[in-house]
Amino acid sequence: MFDQLFTQPGVVARHANAPFPEERARYLTYCKQRGDTHATLLLKARELLWIARKLRKYPDLEISMAQLWGVAGHWRKRESACGRKLNKRWTRRRFVDVAAAWLRYLGHLRKPEEPVPFKSRMEEYCLWAKHERGLSATTIDWFRSSIKQFLRWYGKLGQPIESVCVNDADAYLTYGHNRGWSRITVNNVATALRMFFRYGAQQGWCAVNLANAIRGPRIYTLEGLPAGPTWPDVQRMFDALEPSRPKDIRDRAILMLLAIYGLRESEVTQLCIEDLDWEHDLLHVSRVKRREAMTYPLLPSVGNAILDYLRVVRPASTYRQIFLGLTSPHRPLSCSGIYMVVAPRLKSLKLQIPHFGPHSLRHACATRLMAEGFSLKEIGDHLGHRSTAATRIYAKVDLAGLREVAAFDLGELS
């Protein structure tokens, strides 16, 4: 591999004779196969040379991030070889980033994880919730995360899980509230704990009445308004996109799917090439809540935006998901990646809205459909709601209709 990157025999020999040559060559070959440019491969090869020299005292390369940061320093030899002073902060950051990616590829980077007390109880519950109750993977992941944080908090008390009581649950919810949890978050965590301890009571390792005693704050039906931008603000967001910039070409397609079809971020990440029926101009979406595929007409504007991305921007990849990252390795976008597509653009508009994530565009879509006169059933079907109860909240934001009612003159009352 080194002789493919470097032309001078002395340079090739220097890289081949440094520590861990086979491991470095294997990683560089992998980077080339996944689409790294020649310039990027040269940069990584040179960085790996210094990394290998620093890590020679770890012959098995079993290293933690703390150890990696510990050896990322003392650049005197490197400065002498470069013939100039180095930006120590930038050099250290790049050293750690490249080394971590290399070690992660080799499977040697140790990730110390904070232990979870009573983890077996949590995993038993998650398996039961999946196979017996049929909860979705997204719901189970949320429950697992909430329960895990509680068990870590409770584990510090030094008490067995059989001794947990309602005062412990109340103290934990108060702890979360003091850390800035919203009322809805506190209520959702209380629900997760209630489900977990209800299962525990069935299994006999906690009190029977514990689950029913856990209460979150009262959440009133339809107490809040949808927190999304107005449709003119959405249009301003699209107007700011550059038609020739690769990132904007990709993001335009994503933003259209969120704002026009009201897709959830997870539904966008799961879209695959096979979901696009170009012959019949159809879009097939696996709706998360309905747990079934829904078919939509593929609007020309959305189809053209996706086609521009596929032809001009999307790298060649074995992944079937439509939207990939723009930097190597080109993996499918995650939900957090979709968030980073939306949030910075909405924030740049200086909007006075409480939330800037992808879900705010879903709210904007529903509010626009309501203003256009569509029924709750039609809006719910478009958004993939299972019942009109989930759609009812959008009726509260039909301000034009409310003004018409308020302006209707019933005549002077005597």
N, C-alpha and C positions, 0 to 999 in steps of 0.2 A: 504493500500500500504506500509506503513512504517513497518508493521510487516513482510512483505515479504522481506524487505531489511535488517532489523536489527534483531538480535537474542536476545539481552539483553533487558529485559522489561523496564529498566530505560531509555535506549536510545530511544526505541519506544515511551515511554511516553513523553520524551523531544521533539521529533519531532511532536507528535500529539498535544501537548499543546501549541506549539509556534503559533504566529499569522498566519492567512490564511492557516490552515491545509488542508481544502478541495481543495483550489486552487492549493496548492503544490502537493497534492496527485494526483489530476486530471492530472496535467502536467507530473508527473513522470510516470503515467500509459500510457499516450500518447507516451512518449519517449520509454518506453518498447515495445509498440506495433509497433513502427516504426523501431525497431531493435537495440536500444542502448544496449551495453553490461552491465553486472551486475556491473562491476567496474565503468563504466561511470555513471550509475544510482546512485551509492553510492556517487560519487564525487558531482553530481548535488544536491542530497538530502542534503548533508552537507552544500553545498554552499547556497542553498535556505533557510536553517535554519537561517544563518546570514543575508541573504537578507531580510527575513520576519521581523526579529527584527529591522533592519534599517528602514524598510518602514512602520512600525506600525503607524507612524504619518500621513500616507495617507490611511485612512480606505477604500476608494473607489478604491485605486490602480491606479487612473488616474494620470500618471506621464509622464513627458517629459524626453528626454535624458539628458537635462541640469540638471534637478532635480536629476536624477539618478547619474550623476557624482558628484553632490553636496553632496550626502550622502555617497559616496564611500570613506570613510576615517575614521580616529580615530580607530585604530585596537588594542587598549590597552587590552580590554576585550578578544578579540580573541587571542591575543598573550598569555595572562594569561591562557586561556583555553588550548591552544596548548602547552604551556610550552617552547616556543622558539620565537626568533625574526622572523618576517615575511619579505619577500621581498615586500615592500609596493607597488612598481610599478606593479609587477606581480599580487599581491593580488587584487589591485584596478581594473586592466584590466579584470581579471577573474570574479570578482564580477559584473562588468557592463555587460560583455558578457552574463553571465548566467541569470542575472536579465532581460536584454533586451529580450532574447529569451523567458523567462517565461511570461513576460508582453505582448509580441507580440502574444503569443499563446492565452492568455486570452482576447486579444483585448483591452487592457488598455494602451498600449504604445502610447502616443501622438506624432505625427510627425508634428511639425510645418513646413509648406511649405510656401516658399516665394510666396506671392500673385502675380498673373499674371494680370496686368491691361488689360481691354478689353478682358477678357478671353472668354466671350460669342461669340464675333466676331470670334475668332480663332476656337472654337468648331463648330460653324455654318459652317465655311469653310471646316473643316475636314469631317463633315457629308456629305456635298455637294460633296466633292472630292471622297468620298467613294461610294455614291449612284448614283451620276449623271455622274461622270467621270470614275468611276470604277478603281481608283488607288489602287495599292496593299497596304496591311497593313504596309509593310516596308517603302514604299514611304511616306505614310501619317504620320507615326511616325517621319520620318526625317523632313518633312515639319512642323509638330507640334513643334518639338524641336527647329527648326530654328526660327519659328515665335514667340514662347514663349520667347526666349532670346531677340529678338528684342523688343517685347512689354514691357518686364521688363526694358530694356535700355531706350526706349522711354517714359515709364511711369514716369521716374525720371525727365523728362523735364517739367512735369506738364501741358501738352497740351492735348486737346481732340484728339481722333483718327481721327476725321474729318479734323484736321488741319495738318496732316502729309504731308510732301512735299518731293520732290526728294532730297533736301539738307539733310534732316534727314536720308534718306536711304543711301546716299553717306557717311555721317558722321559715320553711324553705320558700314558700310563695311570697312571704314578706321580704325575705332576702332578695328574691328576684325583682320585686317591685322597687326596692331601694336601689337596685342596680339600673333602673330605667325601663323595666319591662312595661309595656302598655297593658291596659286592662284586658284586651283581647288575648295578648300573649299569656298573661297570668291565668286566664280562664282556660286557654288551650293546654297549658302545662297541667293544670288541675285535672282536666279531662284525661290526659295521658296517665297521670298517677292513679286516678280513680279506676281506669281500665286495668292497669297493672296490678293493683292490690285486690281488685275483684277477682282476677285470675288467681292471685295468691291465696285468697280465701277458699277458692274452689280446690286448690292443691293442699290446703291445710297448713301453710307456713306463715300466715298472718291472721289477725283478728277478723272475724266475719263481718263486723259492722264498720270496719275501718274505711272501706271504699265509699260507702254512702255518707260518711261524715266529712269527706274532703269536698270543700266548696270553693269555687272561684268567685270572682266578682260577678254581679248580675249583668248580663249583656241583653239589652232590650232589642227586640226584633225591629229591623230597619232603623236603628238609632243613628246611623251615620249615612252621609251622602257618598256616592262614588267619588273617589279621589283621583280624577284624571284631568288631563288638559282639555281645553276646548278644541273643537275641530279646526278653527283658524290657527290655533297654536300648533296643531299637528301639521298643518300645511306649511307653516313657517319652518318647522323642523325639516320637512322634505325640501323646501326651497334652499336650505343651507347646504345641502349635499352637493359635492363636486361630481359632475358626470364622468370625469376621466380618472378620478382617484380610485385605485383598486379597493381600498377599504370602504369607501362610500358606495361603490358599485355593489359590493356584497351586502352592506348594511341597508341599502335601499330595499333590497328584496326581503330582508328580515323584517324591517319596519313595516312594510306593506302587509306582510302576513299577520303581524301583530295588530295593526291599526284597522285593516279592512276586514279581515276574517275573524279578528278577536281571538287569535290562538293564544294559548298559554305558552310560557317559555319552554316548558318541557316538551310540548307538542311540536314546537319549531325544531328543537334539537333532535327529535326522533324522525323528522321527515327524511325519507330516503328517495333516491333516484326513481325507484319503482313507483312511488306515490304520485308521480307526475304522468298523466295520460295525455301526451301531446296530440295524439290522433283525434281524441274526442274533446280536448280542452277541459279536462277534469282534474281536480286535486283531491286526493284521498288522504284524510287526516284521522289518525288514531286518537280519538278523544279520551283524555285521561279519566274524567269522571264517569262518562258513559260506558267506558270499557268496550267500546266498539268503534269501528271505522265509520266515518261520515264522508260523503262525497259532495264536493262543492264545484260549481263552475269556475274554471280557471280564467279569471278576467285577463283581457289582453295586456293591460298595464302591468299586472303582477307577473304574468307569464313572460313578458319581455324583460322585466327586471331580473327574474330568475335565469332566463336564457343568457342575458348579458354576463351575469356572474359565472355561469357554467362555462361559457365560451372564452371569456377574457381573463377571469381571475382565479377560478377554482383550480388548484394544482391537481395533477394526475395522482390518484390515490386508490388504494384497494378498499377504502371505507365507502360504504354505500350511503351514509348520511350526506345530505346535500351541503350543509354548511360546515366548513372546516376553518381552523385557524389560519392566519395569514403567514405565520412564521413557522419554521421547521422546528420540531416535527409537526406536520399538518394533521392534527387530530380533530375529531368532531368537536364543535363548540359545546360547552357545558351550559347549564342554566346561568351560572355566574358570568360566563362569557356573553350570553345574551343580555344580561343586566348591563354589562359594560358597553354594549352597543347602544343601549337606550339612555341610560342615566346621564352620561356626560352631555348628550345632545339636548335633553330636556332641561338640564341645569343651566346650559348656556343661554337658554331663552329667558332666564330670570323669572320663571313662573312661580306663583304663590300657591303651590300645591304641596300636600304633606308627603307624597311618595313620588319617586321618579323612576321606578322600575318598569319592566315590561308590562306588568299587570295594569299600570295606569293607562296604557294604550288600549287595553281591553275595555276599560271603563269608558274611554273616549269613543270607542266603536259603539258600545251599547247606548251611550247617551245620544250619539248622532242618530242612530236608528230610531230611538224614541222620538227625537225631534222631527224625524221624517214621517212619523205617523204609523210606524209598524206596531203591531200588537205585541203584548208580552210573550205570547206563545211563539210568534215569529222570531222575536229577538232571542228568546231562550233556545230555540232550535238552532239559530245561527251561531250562538256562543257555545253550544254543546251542553246546556244545563239539563239536568235530569227532570226538573219540575219548574213551573213558573214561580214558585216561591223564591228561588234564587234570583229571579229576574225582577221581582217586584220592587226592589230598592230603586231601580232606575226610573220608576214612575214619579219619584219624589223630586227629580231634577228637571221635570218638564216645566220650566219657569214660564215659558211663553203661554202654555196652557193655563197655568195658575193666574197669570196676569189677566187673561181673558175672562176668567171666572170672577176675579176681583173687580174688573171694570164693568161687569154686567149690571146695568142699572135696573133694579127691581121696582123703582119708583119710590116716592117719599112715603114713609110709613106714618100713619096718623096715630 
